[in-house]
Amino acid sequence: MKFKKLLAVAGLGLSSSFSSFAQSIVMNVQAGDPKLQISKHIYGQFAEHLGRCIYGGFWVDENLNVPKKDRLRLDIIEALNKIKIPNLRWPGGCFADTYHWRDGIGPRNQRPKMLNGTWGDVVEDNSFGTHEFLELCSMLKCEPYLAGNMGSGTVAEMSNWIEYLNLNGDTPLAKLRAQNGHPDPFKVSFWGVGNESWGCGGNMTPEFYADQYKQYATFAKSYPGAPLRKIASGANGDDRNWTEVCMKKIPVDQLWGISLHYYTLPTGNWGKKGPATGFDEQAYFSTVKNCLRMDEIVAAHSAIMDKYDPNKKVALVVDEWGVWTDVEPGTNPAFLYQQNTLRDALVAGTTLNIFNNHCDRVKMAELAQAINVLQSLVLTDKEKMLLTPTYHVFDLYQVHQDAQYLPLKFTSPDYVLGNEKIQALNASASKDKDGIVHISLVNLDPKKSIKIESGIDGVTWKNATGQILTSAKFNDYNSFDNPNKVKLAPFKGAKKRGNKLEVEIPAQSVVVLALK
């Protein structure tokens, strides 16, 4: 189905002068297939040894005056627990293919240091390693997703890491794990075999990578109680040939998933991506237009996968996505620190709607990255911490996790700027285990609201409640001086009229409704 035909509904109490700019559409929330769910793992996150994501983010100096357990920062953990992140990917990213797991176990004062030549030539002291990461995941109540080193590592190194973590037995590696404080196996299920193997992970051809993958996957063993879900390093954006070759050469029974990386660049130009703040409407339009390309990219890769896997056993895993801008002025360019505006929140809501609407194939995704890097959920400055507009979108959308997918049928109005136009409205819907229908709607038009009249097939409901995320300007953001400039608010603009839902969605807003 085309994304523009899939979308949905919402509204807010608006002045008559504002409502005069509204566009009106009709949409239908369909019953769907009760067996088709929106996987909670679509709402995953990513933490790389890059800039201040790990060090100065999750893992802080022992003298920093913040609540912490060991050196794990508790206010961040509390914030992520609130939005129920389902998984966390680590240690990279490009860093993963330089990382040797044995350097990050055992007594910290005995761990060797290394140069992080991928991200700024800083010295990595390995104080945050395998056990620290898995303790973090335990505190976050999420599943770990480990990216194995194919680029500079060996088959034996990855195989041994899996045995160290997952075997409940009497082997030297299992004994070493116990000696390091964890007698019971960790039972890590998600494993990436390399990262961006077409680029920083080895500059491989897809044919070479597919052969390497089969070798690594053969020795990546599932131990009792710890079945592996192996994820191949997939395509860069619209590189359909990479997916074609991997799906053709790698047996389906050796794959749980294949990844896809696509970043939204405001300009579309890696050399000059555009600023994170202070941009004009043309830059805003270009950004959301580039974001909407995710739908056609996912659809294209899914169609290739359908040829070789018609039963959809293999997941498409979009394990790096988000807005990538130029870094904040005065910061280390290798640390990828950027601010996060309402524009980024609209991109996040749109992208998650796309994933939800492709949930027959997209079973997992990870935003890049969780803390202080790229399109973050959380930013920190020593003791200070703030939640970004993107965080609030994940807070709104958590209602879709593991809920039944409900298709939406409608035709979006256009958002027009100059001689260009894009779809103004995108949406997705689901029904949770209690029978509550949730509809998430994004209006990308910064000037016009959208009125919707919607039928809801096969659902009995009495009232509609909701929340909204918006702000006066699309380049508004939360700063350490004003951390709540962009925040959630109750949404009062949805009502029931007969058997229909009527909503008016304000310009540049994300709205999530609950029909009970």
ABEGO torsion letter per residue (X at the ends): XBAAAABBBEBBBBBAAAAAABBBBBBBBBAEBAABBBBAAAABBBBBBBEAAABGBABBBAABBBBBBEABBAAAAAAAAAAGBABBBOAOEAAAAABBAAAABEBAAABBBBBBAABGGBBBAGABBAAAAAAAAAAAGBBBBBBBBAAABBAAAAAAAAAAAABBBBBAAAAAAAAAGBABBAGBABBBBEBGAABAAGGBBAAAAAAAAAAAAAABBBBBGBBBBBBBBBBBEABAAAAAAAAAABBAAABABBBBBBBBBAAGBAABAEBABGBBAAAAAAAAAAAAAAAAAAAAAAAAAAAABAAGABBBBBABBEBBBBBBBGBBAAAGBBBBBAAAAAAAAAAAAAAAAAAAABABBBBOBABGBEBBABBBBEABBBBBAAAAAAAAAAAABGBBBBBBBBBBBBBBBEABBBBABBBBBBBBAAGBBBBBBBBABAABBBBBBBBBBGBBBABBBBBBBBBABAABBBBAABAAABBBBBBAABBBBEABBBBBBBBGBBBBBBBX
